[in-house]
């Protein structure tokens, strides 16, 4: 078995909660990790067969419309626990918004304004959702992560306010 990548570890962590289909994993990842770690549909469907091949998950029940459940194995639980206990290494920010802002000078003033206004609307929504998550969190880890979401949204909004639209 090779060392787990972060996406594989995220999926194994979600499968600790019980069997799930690929679609359920995509939705759960978006809900649980959306403010700090993106997991795309294509990543999920690329990782699941590899995890099965490594014996970390097995096929579960066949669901509606040919959906396939996956179940974490004992080896998968062991690999996930080892990943959790390992050194985290450096974080890598992967933001399509920041990438666009790096190249925003090639846009027209109208396009830059639209980009910034659109991003502000998104991050104002994320800020409100994160604030609600802080209030709702009972688990101290969930609360700390929700507070990170608040701080991240505030930081992006501050960045957007500092960029000239013209």
Secondary structure, 3 states (H helix, E strand, C coil): CCCCCHHHHHHHHHHCCCCEEHHHHHHHHHHHHCCCCCCCHHHHHHHHHHHHHCCCEEEEEECHHHCEEEEECHHHHHHHHHHHHCCCCCCCCCCHHHHHHHCHHHCCHHHHHHHHHHHHHHHHHHHHHHHHHHHHCCCHHHHHHHHHHHHHHHHHHHHHHHCCCC
